[in-house]
Amino acid sequence: MHTKHTHSLALRQTAMGDLSVDFPLFPPRVGEFRRDADPSLPWPLELDFDYSALDVSLFDAPRCGPSLGLGAWGPLMPPLTPQTNLGEGETPFFELAALADWAGIDRPVFIKDEGRNPTWSHKDRLNRCTVSAAQLDGAPGVIVASSGNHGASASAYAAAACLPCIVLASSTAPLAMQRFVAAYGAAALAVPSERRWDLMARLQAKTGFHPVSNLTPQAHTGHPFAIEGYKSIAYEIFRDLGGNAPGSVFVPTGYGELLYGVWKGFAELRALGLIERVPQLYSCESTVYGPLHSAMRDDQPVVSVPSPNGSTKALSIATPVGGLRGRRAILESGGAALAMDDEEIEAARAKLAQSGLWVEFSAAAGLAGLRQQAARERLPDGPVVCLATASGMKDVDGAGEGLPETDGSFEDATRALRENYGLEI
């Protein structure tokens, strides 16, 4: 590993929740791993850090000068290459006062807007880590299977690292997303969703390209460096709340990597003595699949949902298979797994737009989950955070009908305003 990289306190790869498993930091173990203690399922790997060597003033350091991206949290990130810095992270965190009344709660609701990342989604935090890993491991390229956001992000970061990239995009992804993925110069193909992982495994074996998405179909395990990037969301929320943790966090959820990464970030803050408790985390899935919701309901480690329960516009979180990470995040934080239909998500998306924020359809699932959970029981004390995972520009093809047209005359314009918007001029 001779390429220049940030200072990192990462020591090794280990199994989630099982520090007895010990692998060197490099090469990243991207294939299937099964523990001797429980060989029935592929087990996710993650990184272990030398927390005793951390200077906790890292969380107090002012942010000024050119953006370092996740390099600002370098000691608690995997080694990151400077070429892959696109200024990811440090996304806006703000209260939208109208959301509390809409959700029926009596405390502030904050939005963490991940749509302000370089490729307009939270996936940039993941790919800063995984593409850095590919570069440091000397891989000839990267490969990813994605419904959209992950593929666009991997393409961008591969371009920054001057690495070839193959993207197996979902054939159901909006055309705008498919063009977005290809814009960075990746070799992008539209592939039926059910065939992407098998095709990716075969192409990866043939090319030696570094996989930056999942290779294990039985249960999602992903890349061992990936979730570390999502920890930075927890660090930023902690800092922006003045060194405090929120009471609860609502997370749009597909495979559970984002959910787990946010939990791990808060768990590290607690272990470092910076907060007393981890906030309750709520996964917010679509009812069309909802594997984590099903796993928690049925008390199973992982559930696969082979047949969708209808159709959904929430393509970014419509995943048929779950993973072990999401379950751990919910159990350890005392949260819950929620599932929303498209009507609930659409209502949340519309409320966000009325409040000044247009998000991807899937990204509104967090706010929809807040409203659903608040109607069931009282939330824990403290501020509420909803992650908005991607910009509304991501599914612009499905944004609805065009604008009402006029002939440009004053008379026709006033007619159109009255008939379409109820505005009397």
Sequence and secondary structure as in RCSB ss.txt:
>XXXX:A:sequence
MHTKHTHSLALRQTAMGDLSVDFPLFPPRVGEFRRDADPSLPWPLELDFDYSALDVSLFDAPRCGPSLGLGAWGP
LMPPLTPQTNLGEGETPFFELAALADWAGIDRPVFIKDEGRNPTWSHKDRLNRCTVSAAQLDGAPGVIVASSGNH
GASASAYAAAACLPCIVLASSTAPLAMQRFVAAYGAAALAVPSERRWDLMARLQAKTGFHPVSNLTPQAHTGHPF
AIEGYKSIAYEIFRDLGGNAPGSVFVPTGYGELLYGVWKGFAELRALGLIERVPQLYSCESTVYGPLHSAMRDDQ
PVVSVPSPNGSTKALSIATPVGGLRGRRAILESGGAALAMDDEEIEAARAKLAQSGLWVEFSAAAGLAGLRQQAA
RERLPDGPVVCLATASGMKDVDGAGEGLPETDGSFEDATRALRENYGLEI
>XXXX:A:secstr
  S      EEEEEETTEEEEEEESSS   S   BTTBTTS   EEEEE GGG  GGGGT    SS  GGGGGGG
GS    GGG        EEE HHHHHHHT SS EEEEEGGGSTTSBTHHHHHHHHHHHHHHTT S EEEEESSHH
HHHHHHHHHHTT  EEEEEETTS HHHHHHHHHTT EEEEE GGGHHHHHHHHHHHH  EE S   SSS    TT
HHHHHHHHHHHHHHHTTS   SEEEEE SSSHHHHHHHHHHHHHHHTTS SS  EEEEEEETTS HHHHHHHHT 
S  B  S SS  S GGG  SB  HHHHHHHHHHT EEEEE HHHHHHHHHHHHHTT  B TGGGHHHHHHHHHHH
HS   SS EEEEE BBGGGGGGGS S      S HHHHHHHHHHHH    
